């Protein structure tokens, strides 16, 4: 099974203020960490359901918010 995940930083559990979504503002790094962890949770769920190929679209701003080093080898990430 193949899975496509598109994630944006707005709407993650941690993000409560607009400034947290902007690279130059305080809280952005924490929001990126939370976004990465939430995507990773979705990946783990997909893998548990039988997914073997997972494509992730980092859909926020410049697309450089998810830490690709946290993702399993079965994941391909679309950045930028």
mmCIF file as gemmi writes it, N, C-alpha and C atoms, coordinates in Angstrom:
data_model
loop_
_atom_site.group_PDB
_atom_site.id
_atom_site.type_symbol
_atom_site.label_atom_id
_atom_site.label_alt_id
_atom_site.label_comp_id
_atom_site.label_asym_id
_atom_site.label_entity_id
_atom_site.label_seq_id
_atom_site.pdbx_PDB_ins_code
_atom_site.Cartn_x
_atom_site.Cartn_y
_atom_site.Cartn_z
_atom_site.occupancy
_atom_site.B_iso_or_equiv
_atom_site.pdbx_formal_charge
_atom_site.auth_seq_id
_atom_site.auth_asym_id
_atom_site.pdbx_PDB_model_num
ATOM 1 N N . UNK Axp A 1 ? 0.852 -1.175 0 1 0 ? 1 A 1
ATOM 2 C CA . UNK Axp A 1 ? 0 0 0 1 0 ? 1 A 1
ATOM 3 C C . UNK Axp A 1 ? 0.896 1.236 0 1 0 ? 1 A 1
ATOM 4 N N . UNK Axp A 2 ? 0.486 2.247 -0.767 1 0 ? 2 A 1
ATOM 5 C CA . UNK Axp A 2 ? 1.174 3.534 -0.812 1 0 ? 2 A 1
ATOM 6 C C . UNK Axp A 2 ? 0.311 4.571 -0.098 1 0 ? 2 A 1
ATOM 7 N N . UNK Axp A 3 ? 0.967 5.501 0.604 1 0 ? 3 A 1
ATOM 8 C CA . UNK Axp A 3 ? 0.257 6.548 1.338 1 0 ? 3 A 1
ATOM 9 C C . UNK Axp A 3 ? 0.881 7.898 0.995 1 0 ? 3 A 1
ATOM 10 N N . UNK Axp A 4 ? 0.024 8.902 0.833 1 0 ? 4 A 1
ATOM 11 C CA . UNK Axp A 4 ? 0.473 10.284 0.631 1 0 ? 4 A 1
ATOM 12 C C . UNK Axp A 4 ? 0.009 11.112 1.825 1 0 ? 4 A 1
ATOM 13 N N . UNK Axp A 5 ? 0.942 11.824 2.441 1 0 ? 5 A 1
ATOM 14 C CA . UNK Axp A 5 ? 0.635 12.709 3.566 1 0 ? 5 A 1
ATOM 15 C C . UNK Axp A 5 ? 1.057 14.121 3.186 1 0 ? 5 A 1
ATOM 16 N N . UNK Axp A 6 ? 0.141 15.06 3.308 1 0 ? 6 A 1
ATOM 17 C CA . UNK Axp A 6 ? 0.468 16.469 3.106 1 0 ? 6 A 1
ATOM 18 C C . UNK Axp A 6 ? 0.266 17.178 4.438 1 0 ? 6 A 1
ATOM 19 N N . UNK Axp A 7 ? 1.327 17.807 4.941 1 0 ? 7 A 1
ATOM 20 C CA . UNK Axp A 7 ? 1.27 18.42 6.269 1 0 ? 7 A 1
ATOM 21 C C . UNK Axp A 7 ? 1.614 19.9 6.202 1 0 ? 7 A 1
ATOM 22 N N . UNK Axp A 8 ? 0.897 20.67 6.999 1 0 ? 8 A 1
ATOM 23 C CA . UNK Axp A 8 ? 1.14 22.107 7.118 1 0 ? 8 A 1
ATOM 24 C C . UNK Axp A 8 ? 1.278 22.43 8.594 1 0 ? 8 A 1
ATOM 25 N N . UNK Axp A 9 ? 2.035 23.44 8.918 1 0 ? 9 A 1
ATOM 26 C CA . UNK Axp A 9 ? 2.318 23.749 10.322 1 0 ? 9 A 1
ATOM 27 C C . UNK Axp A 9 ? 1.104 24.34 11.045 1 0 ? 9 A 1
ATOM 28 N N . UNK Axp A 10 ? 0.257 25.067 10.311 1 0 ? 10 A 1
ATOM 29 C CA . UNK Axp A 10 ? -0.96 25.561 10.943 1 0 ? 10 A 1
ATOM 30 C C . UNK Axp A 10 ? -1.852 24.367 11.238 1 0 ? 10 A 1
ATOM 31 N N . UNK Axp A 11 ? -2.329 24.298 12.425 1 0 ? 11 A 1
ATOM 32 C CA . UNK Axp A 11 ? -3.198 23.202 12.797 1 0 ? 11 A 1
ATOM 33 C C . UNK Axp A 11 ? -2.517 22.1 13.575 1 0 ? 11 A 1
ATOM 34 N N . UNK Axp A 12 ? -1.196 22.15 13.702 1 0 ? 12 A 1
ATOM 35 C CA . UNK Axp A 12 ? -0.557 21.164 14.566 1 0 ? 12 A 1
ATOM 36 C C . UNK Axp A 12 ? -0.949 21.452 16.01 1 0 ? 12 A 1
ATOM 37 N N . UNK Axp A 13 ? -0.841 20.445 16.841 1 0 ? 13 A 1
ATOM 38 C CA . UNK Axp A 13 ? -1.292 20.568 18.229 1 0 ? 13 A 1
ATOM 39 C C . UNK Axp A 13 ? -0.581 21.68 18.983 1 0 ? 13 A 1
ATOM 40 N N . UNK Axp A 14 ? 0.661 21.917 18.681 1 0 ? 14 A 1
ATOM 41 C CA . UNK Axp A 14 ? 1.46 22.904 19.406 1 0 ? 14 A 1
ATOM 42 C C . UNK Axp A 14 ? 1.186 24.346 18.971 1 0 ? 14 A 1
ATOM 43 N N . UNK Axp A 15 ? 0.896 24.552 17.71 1 0 ? 15 A 1
ATOM 44 C CA . UNK Axp A 15 ? 0.824 25.904 17.143 1 0 ? 15 A 1
ATOM 45 C C . UNK Axp A 15 ? -0.466 26.605 17.547 1 0 ? 15 A 1
ATOM 46 N N . UNK Axp A 16 ? -0.315 27.69 18.319 1 0 ? 16 A 1
ATOM 47 C CA . UNK Axp A 16 ? -1.481 28.437 18.788 1 0 ? 16 A 1
ATOM 48 C C . UNK Axp A 16 ? -1.426 29.915 18.429 1 0 ? 16 A 1
ATOM 49 N N . UNK Axp A 17 ? -0.259 30.396 18.011 1 0 ? 17 A 1
ATOM 50 C CA . UNK Axp A 17 ? -0.096 31.807 17.634 1 0 ? 17 A 1
ATOM 51 C C . UNK Axp A 17 ? 0.5 31.889 16.239 1 0 ? 17 A 1
ATOM 52 N N . UNK Axp A 18 ? 0.058 32.867 15.468 1 0 ? 18 A 1
ATOM 53 C CA . UNK Axp A 18 ? 0.528 33.017 14.088 1 0 ? 18 A 1
ATOM 54 C C . UNK Axp A 18 ? 2.045 33.14 14.019 1 0 ? 18 A 1
ATOM 55 N N . UNK Axp A 19 ? 2.661 33.84 14.98 1 0 ? 19 A 1
ATOM 56 C CA . UNK Axp A 19 ? 4.115 34.024 14.959 1 0 ? 19 A 1
ATOM 57 C C . UNK Axp A 19 ? 4.876 32.696 14.953 1 0 ? 19 A 1
ATOM 58 N N . UNK Axp A 20 ? 4.304 31.654 15.542 1 0 ? 20 A 1
ATOM 59 C CA . UNK Axp A 20 ? 4.98 30.364 15.595 1 0 ? 20 A 1
ATOM 60 C C . UNK Axp A 20 ? 5.112 29.721 14.222 1 0 ? 20 A 1
ATOM 61 N N . UNK Axp A 21 ? 4.424 30.248 13.235 1 0 ? 21 A 1
ATOM 62 C CA . UNK Axp A 21 ? 4.474 29.688 11.881 1 0 ? 21 A 1
ATOM 63 C C . UNK Axp A 21 ? 5.497 30.399 10.989 1 0 ? 21 A 1
ATOM 64 N N . UNK Axp A 22 ? 6.16 31.412 11.52 1 0 ? 22 A 1
ATOM 65 C CA . UNK Axp A 22 ? 7.091 32.212 10.722 1 0 ? 22 A 1
ATOM 66 C C . UNK Axp A 22 ? 8.531 31.981 11.164 1 0 ? 22 A 1
ATOM 67 N N . UNK Axp A 23 ? 9.404 31.697 10.187 1 0 ? 23 A 1
ATOM 68 C CA . UNK Axp A 23 ? 10.805 31.358 10.456 1 0 ? 23 A 1
ATOM 69 C C . UNK Axp A 23 ? 11.541 32.354 11.337 1 0 ? 23 A 1
ATOM 70 N N . UNK Axp A 24 ? 11.248 33.601 11.203 1 0 ? 24 A 1
ATOM 71 C CA . UNK Axp A 24 ? 12.008 34.629 11.922 1 0 ? 24 A 1
ATOM 72 C C . UNK Axp A 24 ? 11.458 34.926 13.314 1 0 ? 24 A 1
ATOM 73 N N . UNK Axp A 25 ? 10.415 34.221 13.73 1 0 ? 25 A 1
ATOM 74 C CA . UNK Axp A 25 ? 9.764 34.522 15.012 1 0 ? 25 A 1
ATOM 75 C C . UNK Axp A 25 ? 10.048 33.431 16.045 1 0 ? 25 A 1
ATOM 76 N N . UNK Axp A 26 ? 9.993 33.817 17.337 1 0 ? 26 A 1
ATOM 77 C CA . UNK Axp A 26 ? 10.185 32.814 18.397 1 0 ? 26 A 1
ATOM 78 C C . UNK Axp A 26 ? 9.09 31.749 18.346 1 0 ? 26 A 1
ATOM 79 N N . UNK Axp A 27 ? 9.467 30.545 18.664 1 0 ? 27 A 1
ATOM 80 C CA . UNK Axp A 27 ? 8.514 29.442 18.685 1 0 ? 27 A 1
ATOM 81 C C . UNK Axp A 27 ? 8.479 28.637 17.4 1 0 ? 27 A 1
ATOM 82 N N . UNK Axp A 28 ? 9.069 29.161 16.337 1 0 ? 28 A 1
ATOM 83 C CA . UNK Axp A 28 ? 9.034 28.473 15.046 1 0 ? 28 A 1
ATOM 84 C C . UNK Axp A 28 ? 9.735 27.114 15.117 1 0 ? 28 A 1
ATOM 85 N N . UNK Axp A 29 ? 10.908 27.06 15.746 1 0 ? 29 A 1
ATOM 86 C CA . UNK Axp A 29 ? 11.639 25.795 15.837 1 0 ? 29 A 1
ATOM 87 C C . UNK Axp A 29 ? 10.83 24.736 16.579 1 0 ? 29 A 1
ATOM 88 N N . UNK Axp A 30 ? 10.155 25.148 17.645 1 0 ? 30 A 1
ATOM 89 C CA . UNK Axp A 30 ? 9.314 24.203 18.389 1 0 ? 30 A 1
ATOM 90 C C . UNK Axp A 30 ? 8.138 23.728 17.541 1 0 ? 30 A 1
ATOM 91 N N . UNK Axp A 31 ? 7.566 24.636 16.762 1 0 ? 31 A 1
ATOM 92 C CA . UNK Axp A 31 ? 6.448 24.265 15.887 1 0 ? 31 A 1
ATOM 93 C C . UNK Axp A 31 ? 6.911 23.262 14.824 1 0 ? 31 A 1
ATOM 94 N N . UNK Axp A 32 ? 8.11 23.45 14.301 1 0 ? 32 A 1
ATOM 95 C CA . UNK Axp A 32 ? 8.659 22.505 13.321 1 0 ? 32 A 1
ATOM 96 C C . UNK Axp A 32 ? 8.888 21.139 13.957 1 0 ? 32 A 1
ATOM 97 N N . UNK Axp A 33 ? 9.383 21.13 15.18 1 0 ? 33 A 1
ATOM 98 C CA . UNK Axp A 33 ? 9.586 19.87 15.876 1 0 ? 33 A 1
ATOM 99 C C . UNK Axp A 33 ? 8.252 19.14 16.076 1 0 ? 33 A 1
ATOM 100 N N . UNK Axp A 34 ? 7.223 19.899 16.465 1 0 ? 34 A 1
ATOM 101 C CA . UNK Axp A 34 ? 5.901 19.3 16.66 1 0 ? 34 A 1
ATOM 102 C C . UNK Axp A 34 ? 5.343 18.778 15.34 1 0 ? 34 A 1
ATOM 103 N N . UNK Axp A 35 ? 5.516 19.551 14.261 1 0 ? 35 A 1
ATOM 104 C CA . UNK Axp A 35 ? 5.041 19.121 12.95 1 0 ? 35 A 1
ATOM 105 C C . UNK Axp A 35 ? 5.721 17.806 12.553 1 0 ? 35 A 1
ATOM 106 N N . UNK Axp A 36 ? 7.022 17.725 12.773 1 0 ? 36 A 1
ATOM 107 C CA . UNK Axp A 36 ? 7.77 16.504 12.47 1 0 ? 36 A 1
ATOM 108 C C . UNK Axp A 36 ? 7.233 15.323 13.268 1 0 ? 36 A 1
ATOM 109 N N . UNK Axp A 37 ? 6.989 15.53 14.551 1 0 ? 37 A 1
ATOM 110 C CA . UNK Axp A 37 ? 6.506 14.445 15.409 1 0 ? 37 A 1
ATOM 111 C C . UNK Axp A 37 ? 5.099 13.99 15.007 1 0 ? 37 A 1
ATOM 112 N N . UNK Axp A 38 ? 4.242 14.937 14.61 1 0 ? 38 A 1
ATOM 113 C CA . UNK Axp A 38 ? 2.893 14.569 14.188 1 0 ? 38 A 1
ATOM 114 C C . UNK Axp A 38 ? 2.91 13.803 12.871 1 0 ? 38 A 1
ATOM 115 N N . UNK Axp A 39 ? 3.771 14.211 11.955 1 0 ? 39 A 1
ATOM 116 C CA . UNK Axp A 39 ? 3.915 13.481 10.689 1 0 ? 39 A 1
ATOM 117 C C . UNK Axp A 39 ? 4.465 12.086 10.98 1 0 ? 39 A 1
ATOM 118 N N . UNK Axp A 40 ? 5.432 11.996 11.867 1 0 ? 40 A 1
ATOM 119 C CA . UNK Axp A 40 ? 5.999 10.704 12.221 1 0 ? 40 A 1
ATOM 120 C C . UNK Axp A 40 ? 4.945 9.785 12.832 1 0 ? 40 A 1
ATOM 121 N N . UNK Axp A 41 ? 4.051 10.329 13.64 1 0 ? 41 A 1
ATOM 122 C CA . UNK Axp A 41 ? 2.956 9.527 14.207 1 0 ? 41 A 1
ATOM 123 C C . UNK Axp A 41 ? 2.049 9 13.098 1 0 ? 41 A 1
ATOM 124 N N . UNK Axp A 42 ? 1.753 9.841 12.105 1 0 ? 42 A 1
ATOM 125 C CA . UNK Axp A 42 ? 0.928 9.404 10.977 1 0 ? 42 A 1
ATOM 126 C C . UNK Axp A 42 ? 1.649 8.325 10.169 1 0 ? 42 A 1
ATOM 127 N N . UNK Axp A 43 ? 2.948 8.489 9.99 1 0 ? 43 A 1
ATOM 128 C CA . UNK Axp A 43 ? 3.755 7.493 9.269 1 0 ? 43 A 1
ATOM 129 C C . UNK Axp A 43 ? 3.718 6.155 9.997 1 0 ? 43 A 1
ATOM 130 N N . UNK Axp A 44 ? 3.909 6.197 11.311 1 0 ? 44 A 1
ATOM 131 C CA . UNK Axp A 44 ? 3.892 4.949 12.085 1 0 ? 44 A 1
ATOM 132 C C . UNK Axp A 44 ? 2.528 4.259 11.989 1 0 ? 44 A 1
ATOM 133 N N . UNK Axp A 45 ? 1.465 5.037 12.026 1 0 ? 45 A 1
ATOM 134 C CA . UNK Axp A 45 ? 0.129 4.469 11.865 1 0 ? 45 A 1
ATOM 135 C C . UNK Axp A 45 ? -0.059 3.849 10.5 1 0 ? 45 A 1
ATOM 136 N N . UNK Axp A 46 ? 0.415 4.535 9.467 1 0 ? 46 A 1
ATOM 137 C CA . UNK Axp A 46 ? 0.306 4.01 8.104 1 0 ? 46 A 1
ATOM 138 C C . UNK Axp A 46 ? 1.112 2.723 7.959 1 0 ? 46 A 1
ATOM 139 N N . UNK Axp A 47 ? 2.301 2.705 8.535 1 0 ? 47 A 1
ATOM 140 C CA . UNK Axp A 47 ? 3.13 1.502 8.463 1 0 ? 47 A 1
ATOM 141 C C . UNK Axp A 47 ? 2.467 0.335 9.206 1 0 ? 47 A 1
ATOM 142 N N . UNK Axp A 48 ? 1.862 0.615 10.345 1 0 ? 48 A 1
ATOM 143 C CA . UNK Axp A 48 ? 1.164 -0.427 11.104 1 0 ? 48 A 1
ATOM 144 C C . UNK Axp A 48 ? -0.025 -0.988 10.321 1 0 ? 48 A 1
ATOM 145 N N . UNK Axp A 49 ? -0.598 -0.158 9.443 1 0 ? 49 A 1
ATOM 146 C CA . UNK Axp A 49 ? -1.729 -0.592 8.621 1 0 ? 49 A 1
ATOM 147 C C . UNK Axp A 49 ? -1.274 -1.266 7.328 1 0 ? 49 A 1
ATOM 148 N N . UNK Axp A 50 ? 0.042 -1.348 7.114 1 0 ? 50 A 1
ATOM 149 C CA . UNK Axp A 50 ? 0.548 -2.067 5.954 1 0 ? 50 A 1
ATOM 150 C C . UNK Axp A 50 ? 1.202 -1.229 4.881 1 0 ? 50 A 1
ATOM 151 N N . UNK Axp A 51 ? 1.319 0.067 5.073 1 0 ? 51 A 1
ATOM 152 C CA . UNK Axp A 51 ? 1.961 0.916 4.059 1 0 ? 51 A 1
ATOM 153 C C . UNK Axp A 51 ? 3.447 0.591 3.966 1 0 ? 51 A 1
ATOM 154 N N . UNK Axp A 52 ? 3.942 0.525 2.762 1 0 ? 52 A 1
ATOM 155 C CA . UNK Axp A 52 ? 5.364 0.264 2.525 1 0 ? 52 A 1
ATOM 156 C C . UNK Axp A 52 ? 6.037 1.419 1.792 1 0 ? 52 A 1
ATOM 157 N N . UNK Axp A 53 ? 5.256 2.26 1.16 1 0 ? 53 A 1
ATOM 158 C CA . UNK Axp A 53 ? 5.77 3.462 0.491 1 0 ? 53 A 1
ATOM 159 C C . UNK Axp A 53 ? 4.955 4.644 0.98 1 0 ? 53 A 1
ATOM 160 N N . UNK Axp A 54 ? 5.641 5.649 1.517 1 0 ? 54 A 1
ATOM 161 C CA . UNK Axp A 54 ? 4.954 6.819 2.047 1 0 ? 54 A 1
ATOM 162 C C . UNK Axp A 54 ? 5.618 8.067 1.492 1 0 ? 54 A 1
ATOM 163 N N . UNK Axp A 55 ? 4.818 8.894 0.852 1 0 ? 55 A 1
ATOM 164 C CA . UNK Axp A 55 ? 5.301 10.171 0.317 1 0 ? 55 A 1
ATOM 165 C C . UNK Axp A 55 ? 4.72 11.279 1.188 1 0 ? 55 A 1
ATOM 166 N N . UNK Axp A 56 ? 5.593 12.168 1.64 1 0 ? 56 A 1
ATOM 167 C CA . UNK Axp A 56 ? 5.192 13.257 2.527 1 0 ? 56 A 1
ATOM 168 C C . UNK Axp A 56 ? 5.47 14.58 1.839 1 0 ? 56 A 1
ATOM 169 N N . UNK Axp A 57 ? 4.453 15.418 1.789 1 0 ? 57 A 1
ATOM 170 C CA . UNK Axp A 57 ? 4.601 16.767 1.248 1 0 ? 57 A 1
ATOM 171 C C . UNK Axp A 57 ? 4.699 17.742 2.417 1 0 ? 57 A 1
ATOM 172 N N . UNK Axp A 58 ? 5.84 18.426 2.524 1 0 ? 58 A 1
ATOM 173 C CA . UNK Axp A 58 ? 6.01 19.489 3.527 1 0 ? 58 A 1
ATOM 174 C C . UNK Axp A 58 ? 5.388 20.74 2.918 1 0 ? 58 A 1
ATOM 175 N N . UNK Axp A 59 ? 4.145 21.009 3.296 1 0 ? 59 A 1
ATOM 176 C CA . UNK Axp A 59 ? 3.34 22.015 2.599 1 0 ? 59 A 1
ATOM 177 C C . UNK Axp A 59 ? 3.366 23.402 3.228 1 0 ? 59 A 1
ATOM 178 N N . UNK Axp A 60 ? 4.195 23.622 4.239 1 0 ? 60 A 1
ATOM 179 C CA . UNK Axp A 60 ? 4.217 24.937 4.865 1 0 ? 60 A 1
ATOM 180 C C . UNK Axp A 60 ? 5.332 25.797 4.292 1 0 ? 60 A 1
ATOM 181 N N . UNK Axp A 61 ? 4.971 27 3.863 1 0 ? 61 A 1
ATOM 182 C CA . UNK Axp A 61 ? 5.925 28.029 3.438 1 0 ? 61 A 1
ATOM 183 C C . UNK Axp A 61 ? 6.899 27.486 2.39 1 0 ? 61 A 1
ATOM 184 N N . UNK Axp A 62 ? 8.19 27.442 2.701 1 0 ? 62 A 1
ATOM 185 C CA . UNK Axp A 62 ? 9.191 26.993 1.738 1 0 ? 62 A 1
ATOM 186 C C . UNK Axp A 62 ? 9.356 25.469 1.708 1 0 ? 62 A 1
ATOM 187 N N . UNK Axp A 63 ? 8.608 24.772 2.549 1 0 ? 63 A 1
ATOM 188 C CA . UNK Axp A 63 ? 8.667 23.315 2.548 1 0 ? 63 A 1
ATOM 189 C C . UNK Axp A 63 ? 9.917 22.745 3.191 1 0 ? 63 A 1
ATOM 190 N N . UNK Axp A 64 ? 10.443 23.431 4.185 1 0 ? 64 A 1
ATOM 191 C CA . UNK Axp A 64 ? 11.656 22.963 4.865 1 0 ? 64 A 1
ATOM 192 C C . UNK Axp A 64 ? 11.419 22.882 6.376 1 0 ? 64 A 1
ATOM 193 N N . UNK Axp A 65 ? 10.286 22.361 6.773 1 0 ? 65 A 1
ATOM 194 C CA . UNK Axp A 65 ? 9.901 22.365 8.183 1 0 ? 65 A 1
ATOM 195 C C . UNK Axp A 65 ? 10.008 21.006 8.848 1 0 ? 65 A 1
ATOM 196 N N . UNK Axp A 66 ? 9.791 19.947 8.113 1 0 ? 66 A 1
ATOM 197 C CA . UNK Axp A 66 ? 9.862 18.591 8.646 1 0 ? 66 A 1
ATOM 198 C C . UNK Axp A 66 ? 11.318 18.136 8.603 1 0 ? 66 A 1
ATOM 199 N N . UNK Axp A 67 ? 11.782 17.554 9.701 1 0 ? 67 A 1
ATOM 200 C CA . UNK Axp A 67 ? 13.154 17.037 9.761 1 0 ? 67 A 1
ATOM 201 C C . UNK Axp A 67 ? 13.202 15.69 9.038 1 0 ? 67 A 1
ATOM 202 N N . UNK Axp A 68 ? 13.803 15.634 7.855 1 0 ? 68 A 1
ATOM 203 C CA . UNK Axp A 68 ? 13.807 14.388 7.084 1 0 ? 68 A 1
ATOM 204 C C . UNK Axp A 68 ? 14.611 13.272 7.752 1 0 ? 68 A 1
ATOM 205 N N . UNK Axp A 69 ? 15.522 13.619 8.657 1 0 ? 69 A 1
ATOM 206 C CA . UNK Axp A 69 ? 16.346 12.615 9.329 1 0 ? 69 A 1
ATOM 207 C C . UNK Axp A 69 ? 15.563 11.836 10.386 1 0 ? 69 A 1
ATOM 208 N N . UNK Axp A 70 ? 14.377 12.307 10.728 1 0 ? 70 A 1
ATOM 209 C CA . UNK Axp A 70 ? 13.521 11.616 11.691 1 0 ? 70 A 1
ATOM 210 C C . UNK Axp A 70 ? 12.637 10.561 11.026 1 0 ? 70 A 1
ATOM 211 N N . UNK Axp A 71 ? 12.572 10.591 9.704 1 0 ? 71 A 1
ATOM 212 C CA . UNK Axp A 71 ? 11.636 9.724 8.981 1 0 ? 71 A 1
ATOM 213 C C . UNK Axp A 71 ? 12.255 8.374 8.634 1 0 ? 71 A 1
ATOM 214 N N . UNK Axp A 72 ? 11.453 7.312 8.66 1 0 ? 72 A 1
ATOM 215 C CA . UNK Axp A 72 ? 11.948 5.992 8.27 1 0 ? 72 A 1
ATOM 216 C C . UNK Axp A 72 ? 12.345 5.933 6.789 1 0 ? 72 A 1
ATOM 217 N N . UNK Axp A 73 ? 13.105 4.925 6.448 1 0 ? 73 A 1
ATOM 218 C CA . UNK Axp A 73 ? 13.606 4.793 5.084 1 0 ? 73 A 1
ATOM 219 C C . UNK Axp A 73 ? 12.505 4.626 4.042 1 0 ? 73 A 1
ATOM 220 N N . UNK Axp A 74 ? 11.328 4.147 4.433 1 0 ? 74 A 1
ATOM 221 C CA . UNK Axp A 74 ? 10.244 3.932 3.458 1 0 ? 74 A 1
ATOM 222 C C . UNK Axp A 74 ? 9.579 5.245 3.044 1 0 ? 74 A 1
ATOM 223 N N . UNK Axp A 75 ? 10.031 6.353 3.613 1 0 ? 75 A 1
ATOM 224 C CA . UNK Axp A 75 ? 9.42 7.657 3.324 1 0 ? 75 A 1
ATOM 225 C C . UNK Axp A 75 ? 10.227 8.447 2.3 1 0 ? 75 A 1
ATOM 226 N N . UNK Axp A 76 ? 9.49 9.104 1.442 1 0 ? 76 A 1
ATOM 227 C CA . UNK Axp A 76 ? 10.069 10.079 0.508 1 0 ? 76 A 1
ATOM 228 C C . UNK Axp A 76 ? 9.439 11.412 0.885 1 0 ? 76 A 1
ATOM 229 N N . UNK Axp A 77 ? 10.256 12.458 0.982 1 0 ? 77 A 1
ATOM 230 C CA . UNK Axp A 77 ? 9.719 13.757 1.371 1 0 ? 77 A 1
ATOM 231 C C . UNK Axp A 77 ? 9.857 14.739 0.216 1 0 ? 77 A 1
ATOM 232 N N . UNK Axp A 78 ? 8.795 15.499 -0.008 1 0 ? 78 A 1
ATOM 233 C CA . UNK Axp A 78 ? 8.799 16.561 -1.013 1 0 ? 78 A 1
ATOM 234 C C . UNK Axp A 78 ? 9.033 17.854 -0.258 1 0 ? 78 A 1
ATOM 235 N N . UNK Axp A 79 ? 10.138 18.526 -0.555 1 0 ? 79 A 1
ATOM 236 C CA . UNK Axp A 79 ? 10.494 19.764 0.13 1 0 ? 79 A 1
ATOM 237 C C . UNK Axp A 79 ? 10.691 20.873 -0.902 1 0 ? 79 A 1
ATOM 238 N N . UNK Axp A 80 ? 10.509 22.087 -0.444 1 0 ? 80 A 1
ATOM 239 C CA . UNK Axp A 80 ? 10.818 23.238 -1.276 1 0 ? 80 A 1
ATOM 240 C C . UNK Axp A 80 ? 9.763 23.597 -2.277 1 0 ? 80 A 1
